[in-house]
Amino acid sequence: MEMNKKIKTSIVGGNFDTENGGKSSVISKLGENFNNASIYNGGCINNIENIFTDDGFKESDLIIWMPNIQNETPKNYPNKKRGSVLICSKVMRDNYTRIDAISRIFKMHGNAVIAITKDQNIFTFELIDALGNTWYKGSQLNKLSDKILEFYSFTKSTIRLPSIKIATNSDDNIENYSLEEFIEINKELQYKIETSCGNRFFGNISTRCQKLFPSLRYNNIYVSPRNSNKKSLTTSDIVKCFLYNNTVFYYGDNKPSVDAPIQLAIYDKYPNINFMIHGHAKVKDAPTTSNYCLCGDFNEVNEISELIDDTSSCGIINLKKHGFLIYATNTKQLVEIITNNEFYY
């Protein structure tokens, strides 16, 4: 595969302990499937830091992180360079769940996880992305490698817009009854989803701000902060931001949700929409976008636009392999949509 030759890959695995840990045959065989790879297979736990400073590792486009380290040993996780892809691993011991594996992605600021199970000396590998989608499940390392490269290519095709802080505080206080009501509606929706689907990594909320910045005439939007607990949101947590020249500008110390660029663009395009809720479940009988986009991928704007009429004021759609998006003009419409739709996973 031509792409394989160009990707600088680092694969870290094997046993790392207080003495020189043993090599892993899995890591050795996995490394054979990557043409431009640096392999770090077993060793002393103290040498992990040396791996981080190695030129081959620091310049990696793709990092596959699979070291076997004792649970009681303090863990040092890699800091990937900007734009690189990190795939971590999770050995699925007794009582571990799929959520535990996905949680490893967020803990390590990675892109995907390889969940590893062992049955009678046969390893099974499941490559899972941050939204819980399985890219490969099986025991063939060559097929796992192919799917890792496919996932790498897919991730690199995403469009991410930058976010820039422009002031410590916004020019007005957030005193908005509809915003408080909106936050409560979102909490009720999350409770409904968890009741029917179980615990899920929830998305974000946003609403159009009615006030204009003093010197700029762009849509100003209130957005939930990045990596926040939506169950405990208050109006003081909400981030005020706007989209200009393919950049998100925001006020305050909290960054807006990673999905903010998509929703800001939708607000710009559809003046009737004043509220949006995005979550990571599916909606029965709702229309679905054609292509899968990761969280924050600006390509999703076009996918969503294919399903929203120019004069549309409210509705709900499924985002392929990603979740759902509710959009509405007012909170009454939101309540009706949430009440009249069935969510599942």
Secondary structure, DSSP 8 states (H G I E B T S, - for coil): -HHHHH--EEEEEEEEESS-----HHHHHHHTT-TTEEEEEEEEGGGHHHHHH-HHHHT-SEEEEEEEE-TTS--------TT-EEEEEEE--TT--HHHHHHHHHHTT-SEEEEEEEETTEEEEEEEETTS-EEEEES-HHHHHHHHHHHHHHHHT-----EEEEESS-SS----HHHHHHHHHHHHHHHHHHHHH-S----EEEEE-SS--SS--S-EEEE-BTT--GGG--GGG-EEEEEETTEEEEESSS-B-TTHHHHHHHHHH-TT--EEEEESSEETT--B-SS---TT-TTHHHHHHTTS-TT---EEEEETTTEEEEEESSHHHHHHHHHT--EE-
